[in-house]
Amino acid sequence: MSAVRSLIASRLDDVVEDLAMLVDAETPSTHPLLLSRGAAELVPWVKERWRCESATTLGDGPGAVIQVDVPGSLPGTVVLLGHLDTVFDAGTLARRPFSVRDGIARGPGVFDMKAGLVQGVHAVAALDELGVPRPSVRLLVNADEEVGSLGSRSFLVSAAAGASAVLVLEPGGVAGTVKTARKGVGLWTVTATGVAAHAGLDPEAGASAVHALAALTTHLVGSAHPSLGTTVNVGVFSGGTRPNVVADHARLEIDVRARTEAEASRVGEVLTSWRPDDDRVRVEVAGGWNRPPWSEPAPELVARARALVASLGVAFDPREVGGASDGNILAAAGLPVLDGLGASGGGAHAEHEHVVVGDLPVRVALLAGLIAGSPSAP
Ligand SMILES: [Zn+2]
C-alpha cells in the first residue's frame, strides 16, 4: 500500500482542503438544519470523488443514514461506517475555525470524525486511480451517533447485513492504531419520590428520596468489577430542597461500562432488582444498554491490519477501549468489525481536539489495504 501512501502524500493539500470543507460545515447532533446542510456538502463530494451516482438516504429526521455505493470487481462488500454529527454546539466554528499549524489540523469535529470520513473517501478513490482491484464499497454515515444512534441503528444493521468487513472511521490515536474491541455502555436515570417532612419536628413522617438514592449509589458502585472491565459512574446526583426538609425527590444519572454480555446483564440486574429500605419511597428506573459490549475482535481483520501497518513501516497499536461506537452495534449483529481507522491525533470531544496531518497518508493507505483485502497489494 505504499503506492497509496505516496499518492496521498503528493496531494495532501487536496486532502486537507476536503477536510476543511467538512469541518467548515458545522454539524452538531442537536441541530437538524445544520445536519442537513452538512449532508448536502458531503454527498456530492463523495459522489464526485468516487465517480458514482448511487447515493440514497435511509429514513428521515435525526435517525437518517446516508448510503453511498460504489461497485467493485472483487466479490463481497466492505462497509465504511462513519458519522456526520459532532458534539460541538453551533457557533464553535466561529471561535475555533479550521486551521492547520505546524502540521496539526484543528476545528470542531476534525478528529471525531471528519478526518475519518475524508480518509475513507480518499482510500477508495486512490485504489481506483491506481487500478487496484477491490470489492464493492458501501459508505454509511449517520448523524445521531454522538447522541446514542437511537434512530439510525436499525438502518445501519440492515444496510450492513452481509458485509464482508465493517471498517469504522472513528478516530485512531497514532499512525498504527486500530481498535479491536470496545466496552458496552449502559445509561440509566433513576428517580425517587419520597415524602417531605420537617427534619426536626417530624422526621418520622418523612421518607427521604435522597437517602434512598444514596444507598443505591453505594450499592451500585460496590457492584463494579474493574478487573473484569466493569465500571459504574453515578455522574449526576440531585435532589431535595432545604437542609431542614426531608427530601421528597432525588435523581441519579448513571453510566455503566462492561466488556462482556455477562457483566452487562449482571449490573443491569443489580440496578433493576434493587428496592429501597423504606417502602414509602417510590423508585423509577429508565434506560438500558445503549450499545452492547463488543468483546470479540475480528481475527482476520486484525491480522491484515497488523501486516499492513508493518509494511508501512510504523508500529502496530491495537487497542481495546472503554468508549463505545456504532461498531459495537454491527459487531453485535455478527459482522467482522475493525474500528478506530480514522485519523491519528487526539482530544476527541475536547477543545484540544486535533489531527496529525503528516499521518494522513499512512492512515489512508491502511484503510485502502483493508478495503482491497490483501496486504501485498501495491
Ligand atoms: Zn465518533
Residues whose N, C-alpha, C, O or C-beta is under 5 A from the ligand:
A	BS01	ZN	D112 M113 E170
